[in-house]
Amino acid sequence: MSKNVIDLDDQMLADFRDEANDIVNSIGVHLQNARSKADPAILTAIQREIFNLRYKGKSVNAPLVNLTSHRLADYATTCRELTEEAIADIQAFIDKIEGLLDGDVTGGGADSAEFVRELPSKRAPDIDPAWLKKTNVEALLVIPQRSMSAIVERELAACGYRSSVTQSSFEAIELAVRTRPDFIIVAKTIDELGGVDVANALQAMPKTRNIPTAVLTSDAPNHPSLRDLPCRTAIIRKGPAFGEDLAEALARFNIT
């Protein structure tokens, strides 16, 4: 690699560090305002800043910052109100990002899977968040429909499991490698790659082949579109059979 390319990479990282610090500082101001007054516009402003941070991070080599901002964006998307608990959680994310920006922004040799499990969990209504801390079982959901992902998350949260969501098949593969979740649920239809493709890709890679995977579908298990699924993949049907199929998949994967 030429020196000019290396210099350009270093400059892009330096620019990102400066821009990210500005965004983090702005979120900090919004959080301070949220502590003194209830205003829905503050949450909207925070969400906008978080997605701006995610967008800027995609162009540089800052994997831990990007993983944290992904989790933060996932958290903020499902946040409906800036309660004291939500403010504390968002502040914890921001503190983590600030620490990364002050150190090795590329993440060095850190274990990204352990790192993300230390981040705050999304809070489901009427569910004690202490359950999540006790189990520390992590699920990756690859579901483009937010309404459907919310249903699956709610069921998993009721079991005390943590979950993160992505709508992108390509990002799902990266997240599976970097975060090593305990199990993965992919929708059959995602984007350029479907759930069958993602399941096969994960099965083919040594780093992910042992992660239990299930496909979420409206089709019957013997439908032709599912014939290329790896044999170890579970099938979870939408509709009345959803709860039973999910429970059966978790039991099959020995997820406790």
LINLINKA-V52447 format. One record per residue. N is the residue number from 1. OMEGA is omega in degrees with one decimal (NA if undefined). NEAR is the number of other C-alpha atoms within 10 Angstrom. D_LAST is the distance of its C-alpha to the last C-alpha in whole Angstrom. Layout:
<<N/OMEGA/NEAR/D_LAST> <N/OMEGA/NEAR/D_LAST>>
This chain:
<<1/-176.7/5/47> <2/-179.8/6/50> <3/-179.6/8/51> <4/179.0/9/51> <5/178.7/10/48> <6/178.9/11/46> <7/179.9/11/48> <8/177.6/11/47> <9/179.6/15/44> <10/-179.9/14/44> <11/178.5/12/46> <12/177.5/15/44> <13/179.4/19/41> <14/178.6/15/43> <15/179.1/14/44> <16/-179.7/21/40> <17/-179.8/21/40> <18/-178.3/13/43> <19/-179.7/16/42> <20/177.6/23/38> <21/177.6/18/39> <22/-179.9/14/42> <23/-179.7/19/39> <24/178.1/22/37> <25/179.0/14/40> <26/177.5/15/40> <27/177.8/23/37> <28/177.5/18/37> <29/178.2/13/40> <30/179.4/18/39> <31/178.3/20/36> <32/177.3/13/39> <33/-178.7/13/41> <34/178.9/19/37> <35/-175.5/12/37> <36/178.8/8/41> <37/178.0/10/41> <38/-178.3/13/39> <39/-179.8/12/40> <40/-179.5/12/38> <41/-179.9/11/40> <42/177.9/19/38> <43/177.8/22/35> <44/179.9/14/36> <45/178.8/13/38> <46/178.4/22/35> <47/179.3/20/33> <48/179.9/15/36> <49/-179.4/20/37> <50/179.9/23/33> <51/173.8/18/33> <52/178.0/16/37> <53/178.2/23/35> <54/-178.5/20/32> <55/-177.8/13/36> <56/-177.6/15/37> <57/-177.3/22/35> <58/-175.3/12/34> <59/-176.8/12/38> <60/179.1/18/37> <61/179.1/17/35> <62/-169.8/20/33> <63/-178.1/17/29> <64/175.1/25/28> <65/-178.6/24/30> <66/176.1/21/29> <67/-179.6/21/25> <68/179.6/21/26> <69/174.4/23/28> <70/178.1/22/26> <71/179.4/23/23> <72/178.1/25/26> <73/177.6/23/27> <74/178.7/20/24> <75/-175.1/21/24> <76/-179.4/23/27> <77/-178.2/16/27> <78/-179.2/13/25> <79/-178.7/16/27> <80/-176.0/11/29> <81/179.3/15/31> <82/174.4/20/32> <83/177.0/13/30> <84/-179.8/10/30> <85/179.8/11/27> <86/178.3/19/27> <87/179.6/18/30> <88/179.5/14/28> <89/179.9/20/26> <90/177.3/22/28> <91/178.3/18/30> <92/175.2/15/27> <93/-177.5/19/27> <94/178.5/22/31> <95/178.3/14/31> <96/-178.9/18/29> <97/177.7/22/31> <98/179.0/18/34> <99/177.9/12/33> <100/-179.2/18/33> <101/179.1/21/36> <102/-178.4/10/38> <103/179.2/11/36> <104/-174.1/12/36> <105/179.8/22/35> <106/177.1/17/34> <107/178.3/16/31> <108/-179.4/12/32> <109/-177.3/7/30> <110/176.3/10/27> <111/-174.4/12/23> <112/-179.7/19/23> <113/177.4/18/19> <114/-177.9/12/19> <115/-175.1/14/21> <116/179.5/18/20> <117/176.5/16/17> <118/-179.1/12/19> <119/-179.9/16/21> <120/176.6/21/20> <121/172.7/24/18> <122/-177.0/23/19> <123/176.5/19/20> <124/179.3/17/19> <125/174.6/10/22> <126/178.5/7/21> <127/-178.6/14/17> <128/-178.6/13/17> <129/178.0/19/17> <130/177.4/11/16> <131/-177.0/15/12> <132/-178.7/23/12> <133/-177.6/16/13> <134/-177.1/10/11> <135/-178.3/13/8> <136/174.5/17/10> <137/-170.8/19/8> <138/177.0/24/11> <139/171.6/23/12> <140/178.9/23/16> <141/178.8/26/18> <142/-171.0/29/21> <143/-175.9/27/23> <144/-179.1/18/26> <145/-176.1/13/27> <146/-179.8/14/26> <147/179.5/10/26> <148/179.4/14/23> <149/178.6/22/21> <150/178.6/16/21> <151/-178.9/11/20> <152/178.2/20/17> <153/-178.4/22/16> <154/179.3/18/17> <155/-179.6/16/14> <156/178.7/20/11> <157/178.4/22/13> <158/176.2/18/13> <159/-179.8/16/9> <160/-176.8/22/9> <161/172.6/24/9> <162/176.0/26/12> <163/170.2/26/14> <164/-172.5/21/18> <165/167.9/24/20> <166/177.4/21/23> <167/-173.4/18/26> <168/178.4/16/27> <169/-178.2/23/26> <170/176.6/15/28> <171/179.6/12/26> <172/-179.7/21/23> <173/177.3/16/24> <174/-178.9/11/25> <175/178.8/20/22> <176/179.9/20/20> <177/-173.3/18/22> <178/-172.8/19/22> <179/178.3/19/19> <180/179.3/21/17> <181/179.5/22/14> <182/172.7/20/10> <183/-175.1/21/11> <184/173.4/23/15> <185/-178.2/25/16> <186/173.5/29/20> <187/179.9/25/23> <188/178.6/24/25> <189/-178.0/19/28> <190/179.2/20/28> <191/178.7/14/31> <192/174.3/9/33> <193/176.7/13/30> <194/-179.0/17/28> <195/178.0/25/24> <196/177.9/22/25> <197/-178.7/18/27> <198/179.3/23/24> <199/178.7/26/22> <200/178.5/17/25> <201/179.9/14/26> <202/-179.8/22/22> <203/-175.4/21/22> <204/-175.2/13/26> <205/179.3/11/25> <206/-176.6/10/24> <207/-175.2/13/22> <208/-171.7/19/20> <209/-179.6/15/20> <210/176.8/15/17> <211/179.8/19/15> <212/-175.8/24/13> <213/176.4/29/15> <214/177.2/27/16> <215/179.0/26/19> <216/-172.1/25/20> <217/172.2/19/24> <218/-175.5/15/26> <219/174.4/15/27> <220/-178.0/13/27> <221/-178.9/14/25> <222/-179.3/8/28> <223/-178.5/9/30> <224/-177.9/9/32> <225/-178.8/12/30> <226/-172.8/17/27> <227/-178.4/11/29> <228/177.7/11/28> <229/171.1/19/25> <230/-171.5/17/23> <231/-178.0/9/22> <232/-177.9/15/18> <233/176.4/20/18> <234/178.0/22/16> <235/177.7/25/19> <236/-177.8/26/18> <237/173.6/19/21> <238/177.1/16/22> <239/-173.7/9/24> <240/-176.5/8/23> <241/-172.5/10/21> <242/-176.2/17/19> <243/-179.8/15/16> <244/-179.7/11/16> <245/179.1/18/16> <246/179.5/22/13> <247/179.8/16/11> <248/179.4/15/12> <249/179.4/20/11> <250/177.7/15/8> <251/179.2/11/8> <252/179.4/12/11> <253/-177.5/18/9> <254/177.1/9/6> <255/-177.4/14/4> <256/NA/10/0>>
